């Protein structure tokens, strides 16, 4: 353990002698709706789920057939998972023959245009959401957008900022908290290869996913592609990656101002190809703008700084004014072995890992470090099941196994401290489970998936469909009580009324609305 980590834990042991250190967390789970044959559902977002524009818990991501299930903020992993489980139970209460796909990589896909864009109604905000998705379709293709993920939202209890600022002789204000969140995020990016190794669950895909595109995957069988030692194809070249972003976008994680400034610049900077595409053709909107990014949401990365802006406010402007309120982890695959795609052990590990990233020294990102982040991620994505694969640790070449053992040993100290401070025994257990995965790569989800596909043998589609149907049966066995059902029905009805209210409120024409929205980025 580093002296900094040791000193921090020693100091915090005294600070939390009389009470636990709590975290705030939330989960967002994306899933494709598929029909009884396992094909992407062509039906609209089910009416009983309410308005996807305004519902706080159930919405859609890119596609009309891609639900996004969101938990409110929870103090414990158990509470977050219980909330997510209840949302799944409600979705399945009226889904009929349809099923939620259990994997990150999509089901068998038809032609690009058969993937329906999410529709949010005729209001300006609703049209903006659909126009943004039309832009993603034109820029990257629709198939890429059907990849699903788990997003983990995390913030520390305000008491931790009080104690750390005292230890570090700093003023506990929004500037301090934002800078410390950026310290966390830089370390997370530097070490992001480790959770990708441990939790990556997308080593294979249906051939329909890459139809007409260049790729380096190998045939698994007549219907599936894979890489022998891959961990998370979703996090690699086939997933949420952009050559445009890699070549023209250099978002800086060294400070909040740099982060906001580089993102805003990309949103305001024209891109030659996107400019030629145009914003509108024959009165149909093709994208929000012809710039490098249509909005900050288009920035594909493993972790983001977040806040909750007021309705209608510019997100980056609010982030600048209010500071970072929480961070969003975006590299997690949906684990097809788990009904919710994530479990308590994974959440507890993430809590330990994120606290560790906050407490250790955080070198600023220069071009060399950023390049190593990218190369390490690529190496683990494509060849991570081979733990002898060499990656770069601040200029030192180490194997996945060697560096991973060092990090996990430090994480165990943090986990044991959390267990003792909080009077539980869950954190060390979660880290121990990951140490076992590093000792035996056959235990990681990506290796298990390939092993199970070979055992039958069966294509990726059949593996994922079997898991999806098993999870559906499990949720169907957990029927909602009348009280629970009434609660979700009330949420859905309220969301429909809120959308109707938005649509009844006069506003500028859509061209003027877009122009005004883009101007809000100029000052940033």
Buried (B, 14 or more C-beta within 10 A) or exposed (E): BEEEBEEBBEBBEEBBEEEBBBBBBBBBBBBBBBBEEBBBBEEEBBEBBBBBBBBEBBBBBBBBBBBBBBBEEBEBBEBBBEBBBBBBBBBBBBBEEBBBBBBBBBBBBEEEEEBBBBBBBEBBBBBBBBBBBBBBBBBBBBBBBBBBBBBBBBBBBEBBBEBBBEEEEBEBEBBBBBBBBBBBBBBBBBBBBBBBBBBBBBBBBBBBBBEEEEBEBEEBBEBBBBBEBBBBBBBBBBBBBBEBBEEEBBBBBBBBEBBBBBBBBBBBEEBEEBEEBEBEEEEEBBBBBBBBBBBBEBBBBBBBBBBEBEEEBBBBBBBBEBBBBBBBBBBBBBBBBBBBBBBBBBBBBBBBBBBBBBBBEBEEBEEEBBEBBEEBBBBBBBBBBBBEBBBBBEEEEBBBBBBBBEBBEBBBBBBBBBBBBBEBEBBBBBBBBBBEBBBEBEBBBBBBBBEBBEEEEBBBBBBBBBBBBEBBEBBEEBEBEEEBBEBBBEBBEBBBEBBBEBBEEEEEEBEEBBEEBBEBBEEB
